[in-house]
Amino acid sequence: MADLIPPEAYLQPPVERAVAVSPSGDTLAWFDPSIGVLRSAPTDAPDRAKTLADLDDVPMGLWGLSSGWLVQSQVAPEGHTLARVDENGVVHPVASGPWLEVFAVRQDRVAFGVYRDRPGPGRTELRAPTDPDISEELVVYAKEPQLDVRVLDLATGRTTSVWSGRRLDRVSFDDELRPVAGERYGWTPQWFDGRRVFTRTSDTVVRIRPDGRTRQVATIWSGSDRVEVVRATPDRVDVFEPVGGRPALVSYGSGHARVVLQGPGPDLVAADVDADGVVHAVATADARRTWWIDDLAAKQAIDAMTEASAADVTKWWRAGARTFAWMWGPTEPSGLWVHEPETGTRRLLPSYGLWDAIAWRPTEAMSLTARDGLTLTAYLTRPDEVIAGPPPWPLVLTVHGGPWGVRDTYGWNPEHQRLADLGYAVMSVNYRGSGGFGQAFEDASARQWGLAMQDDLLDGVAWAIAQGVADPARLAITGSSYGGYATLQALTTAPDVFACGAAGLAPAVLFGPDRPEATDDTDSRDIPIGGHALRVAASPLTHVAALRRPLLVWNGELDEQVPIRSARRFAEEADARGARVTFVVYPEAHHRLNGRDERAQEVITARFLALCLGGRAEPWSSLGAAGGNLRVELGAEHLPGLATAAVGLTPSEIAR
C-alpha cells in the first residue's frame, strides 16, 4: 500500500504574486524560494532560466515593467520596500514604509500608497507573544490610518503625490494613472482585555474628483456580498455590489446609476470593462468559475486551457499574440498557463517539485437538491481504491465556518486531499447561508441554525449514500467554528446518523452567560439566529443527553470570538453523562490554530477517525514531531495512545 503523503506536501505553494510576465509577454520572472533568488526566462523557453538577483526578503508582489521588474518585499519588523530590478539584475530601491501597497503598474509607472498609523507587518494586539506562526483575523489601529498616494515614474525617478487623507483604504486609477475612485472600509471598535480592536463591518466606494475631494457612490455592510471597484475613469465608476439581493455590476456616471449586468445568483467575481463602459468578459462562481468572453480569440484560448486541465481560470489577460491565465484546480497548484496560436496551450510556471510528483485526488463539483427544493452546491473527493478498496467508502463530511459570507470552492483543498489519502471519501456542502450564491440564498438561513441549515448537511450525506459513495455505517462529521457547531448539533439532534464527530472552536451554547448579548427575545443584533427561545433550541448543550457517539473537541484557550467556556461546558456535561468525549485545549491559540498546533491537531484527528472509521493514520510519534502546545483536559482514555504521546509537549499535563 502507498505511503502517506508527507505533511510538508500540504503546505500551500507560492501564490501568483511570486510570478510575473513582461508587458510584451516575451519574458517571465519568478521568485525561487529554495535558493532565494529572482529568476527570469523567455516565455517560449522557460527551461532557459537565469538568475537575475539575490533577494533577502520573500516578495509580496512582483510586476513586469518595460524595463525590468518591480518587487515589493516585507522586511520584518521594519515594514515594506519597493525595488526595481533591471534587465541586468541590478536592484534599484524605489520606496519604503511601515505599511506600503502597490495599487497599479503601467509600463514604467507605478502608483502606490504609504499608510501611517497602521500596524506594521505581522503585528496585532491579539498575537501569542512567543509564536510567530499565529495568524489573527482582527486588525488593530491606534487611530484611523493616514494614506499618502504617490505615482512614480521609474524612467525619470520622479515621484508625485496625487492624493492624501484619512478617509480611504484603497485607491483605483484610470489608464493615465489618475486617482479616480477609492474604497473605504468601516471599522467598528470593540474592547478586549482593555485594548481597543477594530473589525471591518462595511465597504464604501467613493469617486475622487480632480480637486481631491470625494463623493460617496455605494456602501454595504460586509458579508457574503461586497462592494468593489471594477473599472474607474474620470467620468464613471463601475462597481460590483448587490442589487435586489443579487450581485450586479453597476455603473455610476454623472448623477446616475445603471445596472450593466446582474447574475442569477452566483457571485460575479471578475469583469473586463473598457474605458467606454463596454463589458468584454465576466466570470461567475457557482459550483465552478465560468467565463463569458466576447473576444473570439481569447475565448478559444481560454477554452483550450480549461480543456487541457481540470483547473478553473481565475484570471487571464492578453499580451501580444499570447493569452495568459492563472489556473487553480483540485489536482494541481496555482499555475501560469499560456496559449499561443503557433504552439498551442501549455503550463509555464511554477514547478513545485514534491507537489507535482504527487497524484492528488480529483474533486467533483455538483449540485444537489435539499428536501425543501433549494439547490445546493457541493464538492466530493473520492479516495484511491488501491488504498480504500471499492465503494461504498467511509465518508467524512467537512463543514465550513462562518456561516455567512463563507463558502467552499472548487480547487485544491488540503483537507479533502489529506482525508482522501487516509482512505475516506470527503464531502463539503455549501449549506444555506453560505456566501457567493446571492442574498436570497443567504437569507434562507435566517433563524435556521440547527434546522434547515443542518438539514442541508444531512441531505448531502443522504445523496452520497444513495449514489453508493458512502457507507451509512461509517460516516463522520468535522468542522471548526460554525463547522464545529454543526458537528455538535449533528451528534446531538441526529445521533444515529454519524459514527463520530470532531469539532473545533465550536459555539456549543447560544444563550445565557456564554452569550450574554443573546438573552432577550427582542434582541435584533443577531436576527439570523433568532431570539432566546430559538437559541436555546439551537444550542447543542440543550441536546447533550442524546450524545452517544465518540466525540473529539478542541479549542483555543485565548479564543475571544468563541470563548472556550462554551466548548468546555459542553464537554464536561457530556463527560458527566458518560459520553465518550475527548477535549483538547491549545493554551496559546485564539480563534485559529497556528501552524504547529494545527499540525498536532491533524495527527490527533486522524488517529480519532481511524479508531472510528478504520482509515489510515500517522504514528503517535508524529504528534511530538509537530511541536504543538496542548493539553488534554478530558477523555484521553477514549483515544488510546494520546496520553502517552502528549507527554513531553508543553504543557504536558493530562487532566484525565
C-alpha positions as CSV (number, residue, x, y, z in Angstrom):
1,M,0.0,0.0,0.0
2,A,1.2,3.5,-0.8
3,D,2.9,5.6,1.9
4,L,1.0,8.5,3.4
5,I,1.6,11.8,1.6
6,P,4.3,13.7,3.7
7,P,2.9,16.6,5.7
8,E,5.1,19.2,4.0
9,A,3.4,18.5,0.7
10,Y,0.2,20.1,2.1
11,L,1.9,23.4,2.6
12,Q,0.3,25.8,0.1
13,P,2.8,26.6,-2.7
14,P,3.9,30.1,-3.7
15,V,1.0,32.1,-4.9
16,E,0.6,34.0,-8.2
17,R,2.1,37.2,-6.9
18,A,5.5,35.5,-7.0
19,V,5.4,35.2,-10.8
20,A,5.1,38.0,-13.4
21,V,5.0,38.5,-17.1
22,S,6.6,41.4,-19.0
23,P,4.1,43.8,-20.8
24,S,5.2,42.3,-24.1
25,G,4.5,38.8,-23.0
26,D,8.0,37.7,-24.1
27,T,9.7,37.2,-20.7
28,L,8.8,35.6,-17.3
29,A,10.2,36.3,-13.9
30,W,9.6,34.4,-10.6
31,F,11.0,34.0,-7.1
32,D,12.7,30.7,-6.4
33,P,12.2,30.2,-2.6
34,S,14.5,27.2,-2.4
35,I,17.6,29.4,-3.1
36,G,16.1,32.9,-2.5
37,V,16.7,34.4,-6.0
38,L,14.7,36.1,-8.7
39,R,14.9,34.2,-11.9
40,S,13.9,35.1,-15.5
41,A,13.4,33.2,-18.7
42,P,11.9,33.6,-22.2
43,T,8.2,32.7,-22.4
44,D,8.9,30.3,-25.2
45,A,11.8,28.6,-23.3
46,P,11.1,28.7,-19.5
47,D,13.8,26.0,-19.0
48,R,16.5,28.5,-20.1
49,A,16.2,30.4,-16.8
50,K,18.9,32.7,-15.5
51,T,19.3,34.2,-12.0
52,L,18.6,38.0,-12.0
53,A,19.2,38.9,-8.4
54,D,19.5,37.6,-4.9
55,L,16.6,38.8,-2.7
56,D,17.0,38.8,1.1
57,D,13.2,39.1,1.6
58,V,10.4,37.0,0.1
59,P,8.5,39.1,-2.4
60,M,4.9,40.0,-1.5
61,G,4.4,41.2,-5.1
62,L,6.1,41.0,-8.5
63,W,5.2,43.0,-11.6
64,G,6.5,43.2,-15.1
65,L,7.8,46.5,-16.4
66,S,9.0,47.5,-19.8
67,S,12.5,48.0,-18.3
68,G,12.7,45.1,-15.8
69,W,10.7,44.1,-12.8
70,L,9.0,45.7,-9.8
71,V,9.3,43.8,-6.4
72,Q,7.5,44.5,-3.2
73,S,9.0,42.8,-0.1
74,Q,8.4,42.7,3.6
75,V,11.3,43.4,5.9
76,A,10.1,42.5,9.3
77,P,9.7,44.3,11.6
78,E,10.7,47.5,9.7
79,G,7.9,47.4,7.1
80,H,7.7,47.1,3.3
81,T,10.1,48.0,0.5
82,L,9.7,48.6,-3.3
83,A,12.6,48.0,-5.6
84,R,13.1,47.8,-9.4
85,V,15.3,45.0,-10.8
86,D,16.6,46.0,-14.2
87,E,17.4,43.6,-17.1
88,N,21.0,43.3,-15.8
89,G,19.8,42.2,-12.3
90,V,20.8,45.4,-10.6
91,V,18.4,46.2,-7.7
92,H,17.3,49.9,-7.5
93,P,15.5,50.9,-4.3
94,V,12.3,52.7,-5.0
95,A,10.3,53.4,-1.8
96,S,9.8,52.0,1.7
97,G,7.4,52.5,4.6
98,P,5.9,50.7,7.6
99,W,2.9,49.7,5.5
100,L,3.0,50.2,1.7
101,E,0.7,48.9,-1.0
102,V,1.0,48.9,-4.8
103,F,-2.2,49.9,-6.5
104,A,-1.4,50.0,-10.2
105,V,1.5,49.4,-12.6
106,R,1.6,50.8,-16.1
107,Q,4.7,50.1,-18.2
108,D,7.3,52.0,-16.2
109,R,5.0,53.9,-13.9
110,V,3.7,52.7,-10.5
111,A,1.0,54.0,-8.2
112,F,1.4,53.1,-4.6
113,G,0.1,54.1,-1.2
114,V,2.0,54.6,2.1
115,Y,-0.1,54.3,5.2
116,R,0.6,56.0,8.5
117,D,-0.8,54.9,11.9
118,R,-1.3,51.4,10.5
119,P,0.1,48.2,12.2
120,G,3.3,47.0,10.7
121,P,3.6,43.6,9.0
122,G,3.0,40.7,11.5
123,R,1.8,43.0,14.3
124,T,-1.6,42.6,16.0
125,E,-2.6,43.1,19.6
126,L,-4.1,39.6,19.8
127,R,-1.0,37.6,19.0
128,A,0.6,34.9,21.0
129,P,3.7,36.6,22.2
130,T,6.0,33.6,21.7
131,D,4.5,32.3,18.5
132,P,5.3,33.9,15.1
133,D,3.1,31.5,13.2
134,I,-0.2,32.6,14.6
135,S,-2.5,34.4,12.2
136,E,-5.1,36.8,13.6
137,E,-8.3,38.0,12.0
138,L,-8.6,41.2,14.0
139,V,-6.9,44.4,12.9
140,V,-5.6,46.9,15.4
141,Y,-5.4,50.6,14.7
142,A,-4.0,53.2,17.1
143,K,-6.2,55.7,15.2
144,E,-7.6,56.0,11.7
145,P,-4.9,55.5,9.1
146,Q,-3.5,58.3,7.0
147,L,-3.0,57.3,3.4
148,D,-0.5,59.1,1.1
149,V,-0.9,58.1,-2.6
150,R,2.0,58.6,-4.9
151,V,2.8,57.9,-8.6
152,L,6.4,57.1,-9.5
153,D,7.9,57.4,-13.0
154,L,10.7,54.8,-12.9
155,A,12.3,56.2,-16.1
156,T,12.9,59.6,-14.5
157,G,12.8,58.8,-10.9
158,R,10.2,61.5,-10.2
159,T,7.6,60.9,-7.5
160,T,4.3,62.8,-7.5
161,S,1.9,63.0,-4.6
162,V,-1.6,62.6,-6.1
163,W,-3.9,62.1,-3.0
164,S,-3.6,62.3,0.8
165,G,-6.2,61.9,3.5
166,R,-7.7,59.7,6.3
167,R,-10.8,58.5,4.5
168,L,-9.6,55.9,2.0
169,D,-8.1,52.4,2.4
170,R,-7.6,51.7,-1.3
171,V,-7.4,53.8,-4.5
172,S,-8.3,52.9,-8.1
173,F,-6.7,54.6,-11.1
174,D,-7.6,55.2,-14.7
175,D,-5.4,54.3,-17.7
176,E,-3.4,57.6,-17.2
177,L,-2.7,56.7,-13.5
178,R,-5.0,59.4,-12.3
179,P,-6.7,58.6,-8.9
180,V,-10.4,58.5,-9.8
181,A,-12.1,56.2,-7.2
182,G,-11.4,54.7,-3.8
183,E,-12.6,52.2,-1.3
184,R,-13.2,52.9,2.4
185,Y,-13.6,50.2,5.0
186,G,-15.8,50.8,8.0
187,W,-14.2,49.6,11.2
188,T,-16.3,49.0,14.3
189,P,-14.4,49.4,17.6
190,Q,-14.5,46.6,20.2
191,W,-12.8,46.2,23.5
192,F,-10.8,43.2,24.5
193,D,-8.9,43.0,27.8
194,G,-8.8,46.8,27.9
195,R,-7.5,47.1,24.4
196,R,-9.4,48.7,21.5
197,V,-9.6,46.5,18.4
198,F,-11.4,47.2,15.2
199,T,-13.3,44.7,13.0
200,R,-14.3,45.5,9.4
201,T,-18.0,45.9,9.1
202,S,-18.7,47.9,5.9
203,D,-17.4,48.8,2.5
204,T,-17.9,52.1,0.7
205,V,-16.9,53.2,-2.8
206,V,-16.2,56.9,-3.5
207,R,-15.4,58.9,-6.6
208,I,-12.3,61.1,-6.4
209,R,-12.8,64.5,-8.0
210,P,-9.9,66.4,-9.8
211,D,-9.6,68.6,-6.7
212,G,-9.1,65.6,-4.5
213,R,-12.5,65.7,-2.8
214,T,-14.5,62.5,-2.6
215,R,-18.2,61.7,-3.1
216,Q,-19.8,58.5,-1.9
217,V,-21.1,56.1,-4.5
218,A,-22.2,52.9,-2.7
219,T,-22.0,51.4,0.7
220,I,-22.9,47.9,2.1
221,W,-22.4,46.1,5.3
222,S,-19.7,43.4,4.9
223,G,-20.9,39.9,4.5
224,S,-21.2,37.5,1.6
225,D,-21.9,40.4,-0.7
226,R,-19.4,43.1,-1.3
227,V,-18.9,46.4,-3.0
228,E,-15.7,46.7,-5.1
229,V,-14.4,48.9,-7.9
230,V,-14.1,47.0,-11.2
231,R,-13.1,49.9,-13.5
232,A,-12.8,53.6,-12.9
233,T,-12.5,56.6,-15.3
234,P,-12.8,60.3,-14.7
235,D,-16.4,60.2,-15.8
236,R,-17.5,56.8,-14.5
237,V,-17.0,54.2,-11.8
238,D,-18.1,50.6,-12.4
239,V,-18.8,48.7,-9.1
240,F,-19.7,45.2,-8.0
241,E,-22.5,45.5,-5.5
242,P,-25.7,43.7,-4.5
243,V,-28.9,44.9,-6.2
244,G,-32.2,43.4,-5.0
245,G,-30.3,40.7,-3.2
246,R,-28.4,39.6,-6.3
247,P,-24.8,40.5,-7.3
248,A,-24.6,43.1,-10.0
249,L,-22.2,45.3,-12.0
250,V,-23.4,48.9,-11.6
251,S,-22.0,51.9,-13.5
252,Y,-22.1,55.2,-11.7
253,G,-21.8,58.2,-14.0
254,S,-22.6,61.9,-13.6
255,G,-25.7,61.9,-11.4
256,H,-27.0,58.4,-12.5
257,A,-26.5,54.7,-11.7
258,R,-27.1,51.9,-14.2
259,V,-27.2,48.2,-13.7
260,V,-24.9,46.9,-16.5
261,L,-25.4,43.2,-15.8
262,Q,-26.7,41.0,-13.0
263,G,-26.1,37.4,-12.2
264,P,-28.9,34.9,-11.5
265,G,-27.5,34.2,-8.1
266,P,-23.9,33.1,-8.2
267,D,-21.2,35.7,-7.3
268,L,-19.8,37.9,-10.0
269,V,-16.1,37.5,-9.3
270,A,-14.4,39.3,-12.2
271,A,-15.2,41.5,-15.2
272,D,-13.3,43.2,-18.0
273,V,-14.8,46.6,-18.8
274,D,-13.3,49.1,-21.3
275,A,-13.0,52.8,-21.0
276,D,-16.3,53.3,-22.8
277,G,-18.2,51.0,-20.3
278,V,-18.5,48.0,-22.6
279,V,-18.2,44.7,-20.8
280,H,-16.0,42.3,-22.7
281,A,-15.7,39.4,-20.2
282,V,-17.3,38.4,-16.9
283,A,-16.8,35.5,-14.5
284,T,-19.4,33.9,-12.2
285,A,-18.7,31.4,-9.4
286,D,-21.3,28.8,-8.8
287,A,-20.0,25.2,-8.4
288,R,-17.1,26.3,-10.6
289,R,-15.9,29.5,-12.1
290,T,-17.4,30.2,-15.5
291,W,-16.3,32.9,-18.0
292,W,-18.2,34.7,-20.7
293,I,-15.8,36.3,-23.2
294,D,-16.7,38.3,-26.3
295,D,-13.3,38.2,-27.9
296,L,-13.3,35.0,-30.1
297,A,-9.5,34.5,-30.0
298,A,-9.4,34.9,-26.2
299,K,-12.4,32.6,-25.7
300,Q,-10.8,29.9,-27.9
301,A,-7.5,30.3,-25.9
302,I,-9.4,30.0,-22.5
303,D,-11.4,27.1,-23.7
304,A,-8.2,25.3,-24.8
305,M,-6.6,25.9,-21.4
306,T,-9.6,24.5,-19.5
307,E,-9.8,21.5,-21.8
308,A,-6.1,20.8,-21.1
309,S,-6.6,20.9,-17.3
310,A,-9.2,20.2,-14.7
311,A,-8.5,23.6,-13.2
312,D,-10.5,26.8,-13.4
313,V,-9.2,30.0,-14.9
314,T,-9.0,32.6,-12.0
315,K,-7.8,35.4,-14.2
316,W,-6.5,36.0,-17.7
317,W,-5.0,38.6,-20.0
318,R,-3.6,39.2,-23.5
319,A,0.0,40.2,-24.2
320,G,0.9,40.4,-27.9
321,A,-0.4,37.3,-29.6
322,R,-0.3,35.3,-26.4
323,T,-3.1,34.7,-23.9
324,F,-2.0,34.1,-20.3
325,A,-4.1,32.7,-17.5
326,W,-3.8,31.8,-13.8
327,M,-5.5,28.4,-13.2
328,W,-6.3,26.7,-9.9
329,G,-7.7,23.1,-9.7
330,P,-8.0,20.2,-7.3
331,T,-5.1,18.2,-8.6
332,E,-2.6,21.0,-9.2
333,P,-1.4,24.2,-7.5
334,S,-2.0,27.6,-8.9
335,G,-0.2,27.7,-12.2
336,L,0.6,30.2,-15.1
337,W,-0.6,28.9,-18.4
338,V,-0.1,30.3,-21.9
339,H,-1.8,29.8,-25.2
340,E,0.0,30.7,-28.4
341,P,-1.6,30.4,-31.9
342,E,1.5,28.6,-33.2
343,T,2.4,26.2,-30.3
344,G,-1.0,25.8,-28.5
345,T,-1.5,25.5,-24.8
346,R,1.0,24.7,-22.1
347,R,1.6,25.3,-18.4
348,L,4.6,27.6,-17.9
349,L,5.2,28.1,-14.2
350,P,5.7,27.4,-11.5
351,S,7.0,23.9,-10.9
352,Y,6.7,22.8,-7.3
353,G,8.8,19.6,-7.2
354,L,7.1,17.5,-4.5
355,W,3.7,19.0,-5.3
356,D,4.0,17.9,-9.0
357,A,5.2,14.4,-8.1
358,I,2.0,13.5,-6.1
359,A,-1.1,12.1,-7.6
360,W,-3.6,14.3,-6.0
361,R,-7.2,13.1,-6.0
362,P,-9.7,14.8,-8.3
363,T,-12.6,16.7,-6.8
364,E,-16.1,16.7,-8.3
365,A,-18.3,19.8,-8.2
366,M,-22.1,19.1,-8.2
367,S,-25.5,20.5,-7.5
368,L,-27.8,18.8,-5.0
369,T,-31.5,19.4,-4.1
370,A,-32.4,20.0,-0.5
371,R,-35.5,18.5,0.9
372,D,-37.4,21.8,0.5
373,G,-36.3,22.2,-3.1
374,L,-33.4,24.6,-2.6
375,T,-30.4,24.0,-4.9
376,L,-27.1,23.4,-3.0
377,T,-23.5,23.3,-4.4
378,A,-21.3,20.5,-3.0
379,Y,-17.8,19.0,-3.6
380,L,-16.8,15.4,-3.4
381,T,-13.3,13.8,-3.4
382,R,-13.1,10.1,-3.7
383,P,-10.2,8.0,-2.3
384,D,-7.9,5.8,-4.3
385,E,-9.4,2.3,-4.4
386,V,-5.9,0.9,-4.0
387,I,-5.9,2.5,-0.5
388,A,-9.6,2.4,0.4
389,G,-10.9,-0.6,-1.6
390,P,-14.1,-0.4,-3.7
391,P,-17.1,1.7,-2.7
392,P,-19.1,2.4,-0.7
393,W,-16.4,4.1,1.4
394,P,-16.3,5.6,4.9
395,L,-17.2,9.3,4.4
396,V,-16.1,12.4,6.2
397,L,-18.4,15.4,5.9
398,T,-16.4,18.6,6.4
399,V,-18.4,21.7,7.3
400,H,-17.0,25.2,6.6
401,G,-17.1,28.0,9.2
402,G,-18.8,31.4,9.1
403,P,-21.6,30.7,8.3
404,W,-22.5,33.9,6.5
405,G,-20.2,35.2,3.8
406,V,-18.0,32.0,3.7
407,R,-18.2,29.1,1.2
408,D,-16.4,26.0,0.0
409,T,-15.0,26.5,-3.5
410,Y,-13.6,24.4,-6.4
411,G,-9.9,23.8,-6.3
412,W,-7.1,22.2,-4.4
413,N,-8.4,21.6,-0.8
414,P,-5.7,20.3,1.6
415,E,-8.3,18.9,4.0
416,H,-10.0,16.9,1.2
417,Q,-6.7,15.7,0.0
418,R,-5.4,14.7,3.4
419,L,-8.6,12.8,4.3
420,A,-8.8,11.1,0.9
421,D,-5.2,9.9,1.4
422,L,-6.2,8.4,4.7
423,G,-8.8,6.3,2.8
424,Y,-12.0,8.3,3.1
425,A,-14.4,9.8,0.7
426,V,-14.7,13.5,1.6
427,M,-17.7,15.8,1.1
428,S,-18.4,19.5,1.6
429,V,-21.8,21.1,1.2
430,N,-22.5,24.8,0.8
431,Y,-25.5,24.9,3.1
432,R,-27.9,27.8,3.0
433,G,-26.3,30.9,4.4
434,S,-23.0,30.3,2.6
435,G,-21.6,33.3,0.7
436,G,-21.4,33.7,-3.0
437,F,-24.8,32.5,-4.1
438,G,-26.8,35.7,-3.8
439,Q,-28.6,37.4,-0.9
440,A,-31.7,35.2,-1.2
441,F,-29.6,32.1,-0.5
442,E,-28.0,33.7,2.5
443,D,-31.4,35.0,3.7
444,A,-32.7,31.4,3.6
445,S,-30.6,30.7,6.7
446,A,-32.5,33.3,8.8
447,R,-33.5,31.6,12.1
448,Q,-32.4,28.3,10.7
449,W,-29.4,27.4,12.9
450,G,-29.9,23.8,13.9
451,L,-32.9,23.5,11.5
452,A,-32.8,23.8,7.7
453,M,-29.1,24.7,7.7
454,Q,-28.5,21.3,9.4
455,D,-30.9,19.5,7.1
456,D,-28.8,20.7,4.1
457,L,-25.8,18.8,5.5
458,L,-27.8,15.7,6.2
459,D,-29.3,15.8,2.7
460,G,-25.8,15.9,1.2
461,V,-24.9,12.8,3.2
462,A,-28.1,11.1,2.1
463,W,-27.2,11.8,-1.5
464,A,-23.7,10.3,-1.1
465,I,-25.3,7.1,0.4
466,A,-27.9,6.9,-2.4
467,Q,-25.2,7.2,-5.0
468,G,-23.3,4.3,-3.5
469,V,-20.3,6.5,-2.5
470,A,-20.8,6.4,1.3
471,D,-21.2,3.5,3.7
472,P,-24.1,4.6,6.0
473,A,-22.4,2.7,8.9
474,R,-19.1,4.6,8.5
475,L,-19.9,8.3,8.5
476,A,-18.1,11.1,10.3
477,I,-18.6,14.9,10.5
478,T,-16.0,17.5,11.3
479,G,-15.5,21.3,11.2
480,S,-14.3,24.4,13.0
481,S,-16.2,27.5,14.3
482,Y,-19.7,27.2,12.7
483,G,-18.5,23.8,11.3
484,G,-17.7,22.8,14.9
485,Y,-21.2,23.9,15.9
486,A,-22.8,21.9,13.1
487,T,-20.8,18.8,14.2
488,L,-22.0,19.1,17.8
489,Q,-25.6,19.7,16.6
490,A,-25.5,16.7,14.3
491,L,-24.3,14.3,17.0
492,T,-26.9,15.5,19.5
493,T,-30.0,16.0,17.2
494,A,-29.4,13.3,14.7
495,P,-27.5,10.9,17.0
496,D,-27.8,7.8,14.8
497,V,-26.5,9.3,11.5
498,F,-22.8,9.7,12.2
499,A,-20.4,7.2,13.8
500,C,-18.3,10.0,15.3
501,G,-17.5,13.7,15.1
502,A,-14.6,16.1,15.5
503,A,-15.5,19.7,16.5
504,G,-13.1,22.7,16.8
505,L,-13.6,26.2,18.1
506,A,-17.3,25.4,18.4
507,P,-20.1,27.6,19.9
508,A,-22.0,24.9,21.9
509,V,-24.2,27.4,23.8
510,L,-26.0,30.2,22.1
511,F,-27.8,31.6,25.1
512,G,-27.3,32.7,28.7
513,P,-24.0,33.7,30.3
514,D,-22.0,32.2,27.5
515,R,-23.7,34.5,25.0
516,P,-25.0,37.4,27.3
517,E,-26.0,39.6,24.3
518,A,-28.4,37.0,23.1
519,T,-30.7,36.5,26.1
520,D,-33.5,38.9,25.0
521,D,-36.2,37.8,22.5
522,T,-36.3,41.4,21.2
523,D,-32.6,41.5,20.5
524,S,-32.1,42.4,16.8
525,R,-28.3,42.2,16.6
526,D,-28.2,38.6,15.5
527,I,-31.6,38.1,13.8
528,P,-30.3,35.2,11.6
529,I,-30.1,33.0,14.7
530,G,-33.2,34.3,16.4
531,G,-34.3,35.2,19.9
532,H,-33.8,33.4,23.2
533,A,-36.2,30.5,22.6
534,L,-34.7,29.7,19.2
535,R,-31.2,30.0,20.6
536,V,-32.0,27.5,23.3
537,A,-33.4,25.0,20.8
538,A,-30.4,25.6,18.5
539,S,-27.8,25.0,21.2
540,P,-26.0,21.6,21.2
541,L,-25.9,21.8,25.0
542,T,-29.7,21.6,25.1
543,H,-29.5,18.2,23.5
544,V,-26.3,16.9,25.1
545,A,-28.1,14.0,26.8
546,A,-28.7,12.5,23.3
547,L,-24.9,12.2,22.5
548,R,-23.9,8.6,22.3
549,R,-21.2,8.5,19.6
550,P,-17.5,9.3,20.1
551,L,-16.7,13.0,20.0
552,L,-13.4,14.9,19.8
553,V,-13.5,18.6,20.8
554,W,-10.6,21.1,20.6
555,N,-10.5,24.9,21.4
556,G,-8.0,27.7,21.7
557,E,-7.8,28.9,25.3
558,L,-7.4,32.5,24.2
559,D,-10.3,32.4,21.8
560,E,-12.2,35.7,22.1
561,Q,-14.6,35.0,19.2
562,V,-16.0,31.7,20.6
563,P,-14.8,31.7,24.2
564,I,-13.6,28.3,25.4
565,R,-16.1,28.2,28.3
566,S,-18.8,27.2,25.7
567,A,-17.0,24.1,24.5
568,R,-15.7,23.3,27.9
569,R,-19.2,23.4,29.4
570,F,-20.4,21.1,26.7
571,A,-17.5,18.6,27.1
572,E,-17.8,18.5,30.9
573,E,-21.6,17.9,30.7
574,A,-21.2,15.2,28.1
575,D,-18.4,13.6,30.2
576,A,-20.5,13.7,33.3
577,R,-23.3,11.8,31.4
578,G,-20.8,9.0,30.4
579,A,-20.3,10.1,26.8
580,R,-17.0,9.3,25.0
581,V,-15.7,12.8,24.7
582,T,-12.1,13.9,24.4
583,F,-11.4,17.6,25.0
584,V,-8.0,19.1,23.8
585,V,-7.0,22.7,24.7
586,Y,-4.4,24.8,22.9
587,P,-3.2,27.3,25.6
588,E,-1.8,29.9,23.2
589,A,-4.4,29.7,20.4
590,H,-7.2,32.2,19.6
591,H,-9.9,31.5,17.0
592,R,-7.5,29.8,14.7
593,L,-4.7,27.4,15.4
594,N,-1.2,28.3,14.5
595,G,0.9,26.1,12.2
596,R,2.3,23.8,14.8
597,D,-0.9,23.5,16.8
598,E,-2.8,22.8,13.6
599,R,-0.4,20.1,12.6
600,A,-0.7,18.5,16.1
601,Q,-4.5,18.6,15.8
602,E,-4.3,16.9,12.3
603,V,-2.5,14.0,13.9
604,I,-5.0,13.7,16.7
605,T,-8.0,13.9,14.4
606,A,-6.5,11.3,12.0
607,R,-6.0,8.9,14.9
608,F,-9.5,9.6,16.2
609,L,-11.1,8.9,12.7
610,A,-9.0,5.8,12.3
611,L,-10.4,4.4,15.6
612,C,-13.9,5.3,14.5
613,L,-13.9,4.6,10.7
614,G,-10.9,2.3,10.2
615,G,-8.8,4.5,7.9
616,R,-5.1,5.1,7.9
617,A,-3.2,7.4,10.3
618,E,0.2,8.6,11.2
619,P,2.0,7.1,14.2
620,W,1.6,8.9,17.5
621,S,5.2,9.9,17.3
622,S,4.2,12.5,14.7
623,L,2.4,14.4,17.5
624,G,5.7,15.2,19.2
625,A,7.3,16.0,15.9
626,A,4.5,18.5,15.2
627,G,5.8,20.6,18.1
628,G,2.3,21.8,19.2
629,N,1.4,23.2,22.6
630,L,-1.6,21.4,24.0
631,R,-3.2,19.7,27.0
632,V,-5.9,17.1,27.2
633,E,-8.5,18.2,29.7
634,L,-10.9,15.3,29.3
635,G,-11.1,11.8,27.9
636,A,-7.6,10.9,26.9
637,E,-8.6,7.3,27.7
638,H,-11.0,7.3,24.8
639,L,-8.2,7.7,22.3
640,P,-5.6,5.1,23.1
641,G,-2.0,6.4,22.9
642,L,-3.0,10.1,23.2
643,A,-1.9,10.4,26.9
644,T,1.5,8.9,26.2
645,A,2.0,10.9,23.0
646,A,1.1,14.2,24.7
647,V,3.7,13.8,27.5
648,G,6.6,15.9,26.6
649,L,4.6,18.5,24.8
650,T,4.2,21.9,26.5
651,P,2.3,21.9,28.8
652,S,2.3,18.1,29.3
653,E,-0.3,17.6,32.0
654,I,-3.2,15.3,31.1
655,A,-6.2,16.1,33.2
656,R,-7.5,12.6,33.0
